[in-house]
């Protein structure tokens, strides 16, 4: 990536030479060019929110920025990109969306996230640290910035305007108003599960901002809950757990089960832990932020339950699903099972047959299929 501060070599995480998706886009370039051309002072506390793969903080490393991200993969990519650029350890402070933010922010750079709820939550959490002199600049591709995006900046921080578009990217300029009366933070959001969905019926769900389908049970998970295996084994993994409804349902049905909740989103794992505790489950559970089943010992798991995502930000890709399936096969004991729910058109049965040598249709409706693969 060419920037006013050099040309760092950047990769996504995990690094894959076959991956044609870049670790930056035109919105990152636009923001960095603006900072240089306008000579924005970067000598105070610089905070970068939502830096997708570390492109922004790697370019600005000399100014010792703070990165705040919801993504474990983005954080790992940032570490790798900083090391590749020769940045000294500790020059960039890496925080998650669950960590306390800095007490004072002099420059706030926001890579607009896909989730409007996550943007709302983060702006509300950061607003007390923003002062009248704080430079606030947002960036994103034109298709990612909507009227609702600008309304959030305006409502939480102060008067907001946008730049002209360049290479289908746009900047957001916000002038903080310390006298602004801000709304309270509605996150996390709590709701009650409907009846007729198995062991979790009538239970409580806690959703932190940015977690999929924050205010209701999504139809895919509802269908999955109707078809979960009975007595799936002692060691169960809710892989890509989101708010943890699936793993919590397993634990409610079988108190002897040991459930591992895994997601790459810090918001998701916090939601899963809160959901589990809100339902008073008496069993044993572990909550882990990570890259799928990396770090889980081989042959140590009886059952993996998975609803894999098929988007990486705005790009449609099956790379995440493939990594999840591969990790599941390694972690499962012989005879262990991977249960997957997905949209019919994604063709996961082909991948499962290629990897496991088998795939059985458990249930289907016009939109979803539930598939089972057994490790031989």
N, C-alpha and C positions, 0 to 999 in steps of 0.2 A: 504494500500500500504506500503510495506516495503522499507525504504530508509535509507541511512547512518545517517539521522537526526531524525529518529523515525519512527513510524508506524501510520500516520494519517488515520482516517476513512473518506472516501471520497464518495460523492454522486453526481449525475448529478442534474440538475434543469430543471423542477420541480421534486422534489423527488417522486419516485414511487416505492414502495417495489416490484412491479411485474416486474420492468425493470431489465433485466438480463445483460444489457450493463454496463461495468465498467466506472468509472470516470477517468481512466488512462489506459495506455497500455505499452507495452514493450519498446517503444521509450522514454517515460518519465523515466522509471526505468533506462534505459541505460545511459541517459544523467546525471541523478543524481549520478549514480555510477561512471561515468567518472569524474565528478567534485570532488568527494571525493577522488578517487584513485590517481588522478593527482594533488591533493591539489591546485586546482585552487583558487587563492585569490579572496575572495568575499567581500572585505572590501570597495570597491568603489561603484559606482552606477551600480547596477545590473538591467538590463532590460530584461523582459521575454515577447516575442511576440507570440501571438497565443496559449497561454496556454488554452487547450480545456475546462477544467472544474476546473481549479485552482490547479491542482495536483502539478505543479512545484513551484508556489509561496507559496503554503501552506507548502511544504517541506522546502523551503528556507526562510521562514518568519523571522527567526532570523537575516537574513542579510538585511532586509527591502527592498526587491526588488520592482520594478515598473512593473506592468502588463499592457500590451497593447493588447486589444482584439476588434474584430469587433462584438462580440456576446453579446447581453444583457443576454441571458441565461447563457453563460459562466461566465459573471460578477456576476450574482446572485448566481451561484453555488460556485464561489470563495468566496463570502461573507459568505455563509453558511458553507463552509468547513473551512475557517479561524476561524469562531466563534466556530465551533465544536472542533477545535484543541486548543482553548484557546488563540489564538493570539490576542494581544491587538489591539483595533481599531486604524487605522492609521499606523500600522506597515508596511502594504503593500499598496502602492499607486496604485489605479485602474484608468487607463486611457482607452479611446476608440481610435480607429483608426482615429477619427476626431479631437482628442485633439492635441495640440502642444506637441511634444516629449521632453524628457529631453535634456538639452543643452550639457551634457557630459555623455558618456556611457563608463564604464570601463569593464563591462562584458555584452555581448549581447547573449541571449539564444533564439533561434528561433525554435518554433514548426512549421514545414513546413505545410502551409495551403493547402487545396485542390485546391485553385485558384492560378495559377501562376501569374495572374495579381495582386492579392492582395499582394503576396510576393514581386513583383517588386515595387509596390507603397510604401510598408512599408520600404523596404531596401533603397529606394531613399530618403524617408523622414528622416530616421534615420542616413544615411551616414554622414551628417555634424557633428554629435555628436560623431562619432567613431574616435578614434585616433590610432596611430601606436601601442600603448600598449594594445589596447582593445582585450580582449579574445572573440572570436566569435565562438560559437558552435551551429550548427543546429541539429535537430533530427526529425526523422519520420520513419514510417514503410518503408520497402524496396520498396513496390509498390507505395509509395507516392513520392519517390525521383528519379528524372529522370535526364538525361543529361541536359535538359533545366533548371532544378532547380539549378544545380551546375554552369551552365553558368551565371545565374543571380548573384549569389554570386561573381563569378569571375569578372564579368563586372562592378558591382556596388561597391564592397568592396575591393577585392584583390584576390591573389592566393588562390585556394580552393582545398581541397582533401577530401576523405571520409574514414571512418573506415571500418573494416570488419563488416559483419552483425552478429548480435546476436539476437536470438529469432525473426528473421525476421524484426529487427530494425537496423537502421544505423545512424551514426553520420556524420555531416559535419563540417570540420575544415577550417576556413578562416583566413588568415593573412592580416589584413587591410593595405592598401597602401594609405596613405594620398595624394600622388602625382598623384593618378589615375584620369584620366579625365572622369568624370561620364556623362552619357547621361542625357538629361532633362527628367522630369517626364511627360509621356504622359497622365496621369490621372488627372481629369476626361475626358472621351471620349464623344464627342458630335456628333450626327448624325441626319439625317432628316428621318422622317417616310414616308413610301410609300403612294401612292394614293390608294383609294378604301378600306379604313379601317374604315370609319365612321368619326366622328367629329374630330378625332386626325390626319386625313390624312394631310400630309405635315408639321406636327408639328415637334418640336425639342425634342430630348431625350438627357438627360445628365446622363451618367453612371460613377459613381465612381468605382474604382477597386474592383473586387470581386463580383460585382452584376451579376446575371445570364445573359448570352447572351449579353455581353457588347457592341458589335460592330454592332448589327443588331436586328431587331424585330424577336423574336423567333416565330416558327410556331404555338405554342400553344396559345400564346397571340394574334397573328394575327387572329386565328380562333375565339377566345373569343370575340375580338372586333367586329367581324361580327355579333355576336349574343347577344350583351348586351341588357338588357331590356330597353324599352322606358318608361320614366316617372316613374322611380323606387322608387320615394319618396324623401322627403326632406333631410333625414339623411342617408347617404350612407357610407359604409366602404369598402375601398380597403384593404383587409386583406392579409398580406404577400405581400405587395405592390411592392417589388422590385424597379424598377426605376420609378414606379408611372404612367405608360402609361395608365393603365385601369382606375384609378381614375381620371386622367387628362382628358381622353376622356369623362367620365361622366360629369365632370364639364364644359367642352366645349359645350356639347350638352344641358346642363341644368344649366344655370348660377345661378338659385335659389337653387340648391342642395348644401347641406353642406357635404363635403367629408372629411372623416377621413382616413388618410394613416397610416397603422400600419405595422411594420416589426420588427423582433428581431435583424436585422443587422443595425448597425449604418451607414454603407456605403449605404445601401439600402434607408434608410429614408432620408439621405442627398441627394441621387440621386432623389428621388421622389419630394422633395421640390424644387430642382433645375430645374427639368423637368416642374413642375407646373408653376414656375415663368417664365421660358423661353418661355412659350406659352401664357403669358399675360392673364391668366384666371382672370376674374373679380369676381368670386364667393368666398365663404368662405371655407377655408380648414384648417385642423389641421394635424400636423405631429407628430407621436408618436413612440418612440422605446419602445417595451415592449413584454410581453409574450401573443401574440394574443390579445384577447379582455378583458383580465384582467384589471380591473379598469374602464371599460365602464359600465355605469349604466344598470341594467336589464330593458328590455322593452323600450329602448331608440332609437332603430335603425330601419329604414324601409327596408334597403337592404344591404346585405353583398355579396361582390364579392370576390371569392377566387380561387386561383390556388395553392393548398397546395404542399409543398415539400414532397418527399417520401424517402429522404436520411437524415441521421444525420452523417455528416462527411462521412466515408466510409461504414457505416451500412445502410441497407435498412430497413425502419420501417414505420408503419402507425400511430405511436403514435402522431406525430405532427398534422397530418390531423384530427385525432379523437379529439384532444384538440381544434383545430380550429372550428370544427363542433359543438362541445359541447358549446364552448364559444359563437358562433354565435346564437345558439338556445336560450341561456340565454339573450343575448343582444337584440335580435329581439323583436319587439312588436307583439302582436297577429295579424296575417295576413301578417307579414313581411316575406321576402323571402331571402333564401340563394341560390346564383347561384355559381356553382362550375364547373371548367373545370379540366379535368384530362385525363391521358392515359386510354384507354378503359380497359386494363387488370387490373387496380387497383380496380375495382369493388366498386367504391364509392357509387353507388346506394344502395347497401346492408346496408352500414353504415347509410346513410341518412334515409332509411326506418325504421331502428331500432331506430334512434334518433328522427326523426320528425313524423314518421308514414306515410310518403309519400315521393315520389321522382318521378319527371317527366323528361323524356328525352326531352330536348329543341332542340338539334342539335347533329349531329355526322358525322364523316368522318372515314376513315379506321384507324386513329390513336387516335383521341380524341373524347370525349363526353362532352357536356355541360348539366348539370343537374340542376334542380330547386327543392327546398324543401320549403314548406310553414309552418310557425309556426301556429298551430291551437290553 
